[in-house]
Amino acid sequence: MAYSETLAKRMRTILGRPRGLVEKKLFGGVGFMVHGNMACGVNKEDLIVRLSPHDFEAALRLPHIRVFDIGGRPMQGWVLISRAGYSSNTALRNWIKKSLSFAKSLPPK
């Protein structure tokens, strides 16, 4: 399985076309970057979000969320959210909003 195109379509709708947004194939899925910084994406059926340190720690205490781990290397500040954690449009919108806010706070690459 590559990645959930259904989730990617939902994300594209929520993301719209903010300045500096680029979509790229990453991690066998798709990622959305803002001014060169990864904000969010899709890995198989999971939502990937990059969060501020505060939001990252808070997210890890919630159900359906785990650290994004590529080949045994946990990615600090990145989480994977299973379908139950983003199934509502409100939940998905909130995760995307947090990830975009953090990515926009970083220096452009």
Contacts in CASP RR format, 6 or more apart in sequence:
PFRMAT RR
TARGET T0000
AUTHOR 0000-0000-0000
METHOD contacts of the structure
MODEL  1
MAYSETLAKRMRTILGRPRGLVEKKLFGGVGFMVHGNMACGVNKEDLIVR
LSPHDFEAALRLPHIRVFDIGGRPMQGWVLISRAGYSSNTALRNWIKKSL
SFAKSLPPK
1 44 0 8 1.000
1 45 0 8 1.000
2 28 0 8 1.000
2 29 0 8 1.000
2 44 0 8 1.000
3 28 0 8 1.000
3 29 0 8 1.000
3 30 0 8 1.000
3 42 0 8 1.000
3 43 0 8 1.000
3 44 0 8 1.000
3 45 0 8 1.000
4 42 0 8 1.000
4 44 0 8 1.000
4 45 0 8 1.000
7 42 0 8 1.000
7 45 0 8 1.000
7 47 0 8 1.000
7 86 0 8 1.000
8 30 0 8 1.000
8 41 0 8 1.000
8 42 0 8 1.000
10 89 0 8 1.000
10 92 0 8 1.000
11 32 0 8 1.000
11 40 0 8 1.000
11 41 0 8 1.000
11 42 0 8 1.000
11 47 0 8 1.000
11 92 0 8 1.000
11 96 0 8 1.000
12 23 0 8 1.000
14 89 0 8 1.000
14 92 0 8 1.000
14 93 0 8 1.000
14 96 0 8 1.000
15 21 0 8 1.000
15 32 0 8 1.000
15 96 0 8 1.000
15 100 0 8 1.000
18 34 0 8 1.000
18 100 0 8 1.000
20 34 0 8 1.000
20 35 0 8 1.000
20 36 0 8 1.000
21 32 0 8 1.000
21 33 0 8 1.000
21 34 0 8 1.000
22 32 0 8 1.000
22 33 0 8 1.000
22 34 0 8 1.000
22 36 0 8 1.000
23 30 0 8 1.000
23 31 0 8 1.000
23 32 0 8 1.000
23 33 0 8 1.000
24 30 0 8 1.000
24 31 0 8 1.000
24 32 0 8 1.000
24 33 0 8 1.000
25 31 0 8 1.000
26 38 0 8 1.000
26 41 0 8 1.000
27 43 0 8 1.000
27 48 0 8 1.000
27 70 0 8 1.000
28 43 0 8 1.000
29 41 0 8 1.000
29 42 0 8 1.000
29 43 0 8 1.000
29 44 0 8 1.000
30 41 0 8 1.000
30 42 0 8 1.000
31 38 0 8 1.000
31 39 0 8 1.000
31 40 0 8 1.000
31 41 0 8 1.000
31 42 0 8 1.000
31 48 0 8 1.000
32 38 0 8 1.000
32 39 0 8 1.000
32 40 0 8 1.000
32 41 0 8 1.000
33 39 0 8 1.000
33 103 0 8 1.000
34 100 0 8 1.000
34 103 0 8 1.000
34 104 0 8 1.000
35 103 0 8 1.000
35 104 0 8 1.000
35 106 0 8 1.000
35 108 0 8 1.000
35 109 0 8 1.000
36 108 0 8 1.000
36 109 0 8 1.000
37 50 0 8 1.000
37 103 0 8 1.000
37 104 0 8 1.000
37 106 0 8 1.000
37 108 0 8 1.000
37 109 0 8 1.000
38 50 0 8 1.000
38 78 0 8 1.000
38 103 0 8 1.000
39 49 0 8 1.000
39 50 0 8 1.000
39 96 0 8 1.000
39 99 0 8 1.000
39 100 0 8 1.000
39 102 0 8 1.000
39 103 0 8 1.000
39 104 0 8 1.000
40 47 0 8 1.000
40 48 0 8 1.000
40 49 0 8 1.000
40 50 0 8 1.000
40 95 0 8 1.000
40 96 0 8 1.000
40 99 0 8 1.000
40 100 0 8 1.000
41 47 0 8 1.000
41 48 0 8 1.000
41 49 0 8 1.000
42 48 0 8 1.000
43 68 0 8 1.000
43 80 0 8 1.000
45 82 0 8 1.000
45 83 0 8 1.000
46 80 0 8 1.000
46 81 0 8 1.000
46 82 0 8 1.000
46 83 0 8 1.000
47 80 0 8 1.000
47 81 0 8 1.000
47 85 0 8 1.000
47 86 0 8 1.000
47 92 0 8 1.000
47 95 0 8 1.000
48 68 0 8 1.000
48 78 0 8 1.000
48 79 0 8 1.000
48 80 0 8 1.000
48 81 0 8 1.000
49 59 0 8 1.000
49 78 0 8 1.000
49 79 0 8 1.000
49 81 0 8 1.000
49 95 0 8 1.000
49 96 0 8 1.000
49 98 0 8 1.000
49 99 0 8 1.000
50 77 0 8 1.000
50 78 0 8 1.000
50 99 0 8 1.000
50 102 0 8 1.000
50 103 0 8 1.000
51 59 0 8 1.000
51 77 0 8 1.000
51 78 0 8 1.000
51 79 0 8 1.000
51 98 0 8 1.000
51 99 0 8 1.000
51 102 0 8 1.000
52 98 0 8 1.000
52 101 0 8 1.000
52 102 0 8 1.000
52 105 0 8 1.000
53 77 0 8 1.000
55 98 0 8 1.000
55 102 0 8 1.000
56 76 0 8 1.000
56 77 0 8 1.000
56 78 0 8 1.000
56 79 0 8 1.000
59 65 0 8 1.000
59 79 0 8 1.000
60 66 0 8 1.000
60 67 0 8 1.000
60 79 0 8 1.000
62 85 0 8 1.000
63 84 0 8 1.000
63 85 0 8 1.000
64 81 0 8 1.000
64 82 0 8 1.000
64 83 0 8 1.000
64 84 0 8 1.000
64 85 0 8 1.000
65 79 0 8 1.000
65 80 0 8 1.000
65 81 0 8 1.000
65 82 0 8 1.000
65 85 0 8 1.000
66 79 0 8 1.000
66 80 0 8 1.000
67 74 0 8 1.000
67 75 0 8 1.000
67 77 0 8 1.000
67 78 0 8 1.000
67 79 0 8 1.000
67 80 0 8 1.000
68 74 0 8 1.000
68 75 0 8 1.000
68 77 0 8 1.000
68 78 0 8 1.000
68 79 0 8 1.000
68 80 0 8 1.000
69 75 0 8 1.000
81 95 0 8 1.000
85 91 0 8 1.000
86 92 0 8 1.000
86 95 0 8 1.000
END
